Amino acid sequence: MSVEVPLRLLEDILSLFEYLDKRNKHEERYFRNLGYAHLFRHDFAIWELRLEIKRLQEQMMETYLLTFGYVADYERLELLKWIEDGNCVCSNPWYYCDEKGVAMDYITATRFLEAQLAETSPLHDYTPVGNQDWEEEQELPF
């Protein structure tokens, strides 16, 4: 199954979810700080909205994962933790950006980081640069 979803569309939808969620939390604190009792309908509407946002976020995450083809189990678990901490799939904790300056999504940034670490790891093939014969011929001054 092949799914193509513009990344910008995903970012816009997820930023709308984040805005609505933050707005609802702010309204709750506002009413509590002023000492007003919540109306039952208001509480119920907020609860329904949060539940719907959570459902939509799960669907958006599954759609996002479909755009990659294969996602390893550890990548999926790290992504879930990232989202549960209140973050978006369209961002990453390292603030990595692509060549256009746009923030990388979480899995792309994770894979980029893994590739960078693999290149710089001590197990990576390392060939020293320079003339090794010169080092062997020279006497050390001490």
C-alpha positions in Angstrom: 0.0 0.0 0.0 1.4 3.4 -1.0 0.3 6.6 0.6 1.5 10.0 -0.3 0.7 12.8 2.1 2.4 16.2 1.8 4.5 16.9 4.9 3.2 20.5 5.0 -0.4 19.2 5.4 0.6 16.9 8.3 2.5 19.8 10.0 -0.5 22.1 9.6 -3.0 19.6 11.0 -0.7 18.7 13.9 0.0 22.3 14.8 -3.8 22.9 14.9 -4.2 20.0 17.3 -1.4 21.4 19.5 -3.0 24.9 19.5 -6.4 23.5 20.4 -4.9 21.4 23.2 -2.9 24.2 24.6 -5.9 26.6 24.4 -8.1 24.2 26.3 -5.5 23.7 29.1 -5.2 27.5 29.3 -9.0 28.0 29.6 -9.1 25.4 32.4 -6.5 27.2 34.5 -8.2 30.5 33.8 -11.5 29.3 35.2 -9.9 27.6 38.2 -7.8 30.5 39.1 -10.8 32.8 39.2 -12.7 30.4 41.3 -15.5 29.8 38.8 -17.1 26.4 38.7 -17.0 24.7 35.4 -20.3 24.1 33.7 -21.0 20.5 33.0 -21.5 21.1 29.3 -18.2 23.1 29.1 -16.3 20.2 30.8 -18.0 17.6 28.6 -17.2 19.6 25.4 -13.6 20.0 26.4 -13.3 16.3 27.2 -14.9 15.3 23.9 -12.5 17.7 22.0 -9.5 16.2 23.8 -10.6 12.7 23.1 -11.2 13.5 19.4 -7.8 15.2 19.2 -6.2 12.1 20.7 -7.9 9.8 18.2 -7.0 12.1 15.3 -3.4 12.2 16.5 -3.2 8.4 16.5 -4.6 8.3 13.0 -2.2 11.0 11.8 0.7 9.1 13.4 -0.3 5.9 11.5 -0.5 7.8 8.3 2.8 9.4 9.0 4.4 6.0 9.6 2.9 4.7 6.3 4.9 7.3 4.4 8.2 5.6 5.4 7.4 2.1 4.3 9.4 0.2 6.9 9.7 1.5 10.5 11.6 -0.5 13.0 10.0 -1.4 16.3 12.5 0.7 18.3 11.8 3.7 16.0 8.1 3.3 16.6 8.5 3.1 20.4 10.8 6.2 20.5 8.3 8.0 18.3 5.4 7.1 20.7 7.4 8.3 23.7 8.3 11.6 21.8 4.5 12.2 21.1 3.5 11.2 24.7 5.9 13.9 26.0 3.7 16.4 24.1 5.8 16.8 21.0 4.9 16.6 17.3 6.1 14.1 14.7 7.1 17.0 12.5 9.8 18.1 14.9 12.9 16.5 16.5 14.8 16.9 19.8 18.0 17.8 18.0 16.6 20.6 15.9 17.9 19.1 12.7 16.9 20.7 9.5 17.1 19.7 5.8 19.0 21.5 3.1 16.2 24.0 2.7 16.2 24.9 6.4 13.0 23.1 7.2 12.9 21.1 10.4 13.2 17.3 9.8 10.4 15.1 11.0 11.2 12.8 14.0 12.1 9.5 12.1 14.1 11.2 9.4 16.1 13.1 12.0 16.6 9.9 14.0 17.9 8.0 10.9 20.1 11.0 10.0 21.6 11.0 13.6 22.2 7.2 13.4 24.0 7.6 10.0 26.2 10.4 11.5 27.0 8.3 14.5 27.8 5.3 12.4 30.3 7.4 10.3 32.1 8.7 13.4 32.1 5.6 15.5 35.4 4.0 16.4 34.3 0.8 14.7 34.1 2.7 11.4 36.9 2.0 8.9 39.6 4.6 9.6 42.6 5.1 7.4 45.2 7.5 8.8 46.3 10.3 6.5 50.0 11.1 6.2 53.3 9.4 5.6 53.8 6.6 8.2 57.3 5.9 6.9 58.4 9.3 8.0 57.2 8.7 11.5 59.1 5.4 11.7 62.4 6.9 10.4 62.5 9.9 12.7 64.1 9.7 16.1 62.2 11.2 18.9 64.0 14.1 20.6 63.3 12.8 24.1 
